[in-house]
Amino acid sequence: MAGEDLIEVKFRLFDGTDIGPSKYDPTTTVASLKETILARWPQGKEIAPRTINDVKLINAGKILENNQTIAESRTPVCELPGGVITMHVVVRPPMLDKNIEKQLAKAQKTNRCACAIL
């Protein structure tokens, strides 16, 4: 495969740091990109995804589906020939334990205060 067929992509994390850029085949799926992100995730970040389902990729304002390829998710209007595509990475926050959620909800209900201004 010729090098010019490859698409150069970098991933912008929530804090402004980048992973990449790296070159990918146009037939690479979004799920494969997410696996690459998990493997190359910077150490020491407070928020880190555990699985590919914890990661959302956004390109040109659209959330990309796991079964899409890079070629399908490209928007030629926004791209310059030979330019780097920047995809934004959003990490789903970790889910709270069900018991903790119930305790928080109960605490919020019992600690209610009402004030009246006359």
Rosetta blueprint (number, residue, H / E / L):
1 M L
2 A L
3 G H
4 E H
5 D H
6 L L
7 I E
8 E E
9 V E
10 K E
11 F E
12 R E
13 L L
14 F L
15 D L
16 G L
17 T L
18 D E
19 I E
20 G E
21 P E
22 S E
23 K E
24 Y E
25 D L
26 P L
27 T L
28 T L
29 T E
30 V H
31 A H
32 S H
33 L H
34 K H
35 E H
36 T H
37 I H
38 L H
39 A H
40 R L
41 W L
42 P L
43 Q L
44 G L
45 K L
46 E L
47 I L
48 A L
49 P L
50 R L
51 T L
52 I H
53 N H
54 D H
55 V E
56 K E
57 L E
58 I E
59 N E
60 A L
61 G L
62 K E
63 I E
64 L L
65 E L
66 N L
67 N L
68 Q L
69 T E
70 I H
71 A H
72 E H
73 S H
74 R L
75 T L
76 P L
77 V L
78 C L
79 E L
80 L L
81 P L
82 G L
83 G L
84 V L
85 I E
86 T E
87 M E
88 H E
89 V E
90 V E
91 V E
92 R L
93 P L
94 P L
95 M L
96 L L
97 D L
98 K H
99 N H
100 I H
101 E H
102 K H
103 Q H
104 L H
105 A H
106 K H
107 A H
108 Q H
109 K H
110 T H
111 N L
112 R L
113 C L
114 A L
115 C L
116 A L
117 I L
118 L L
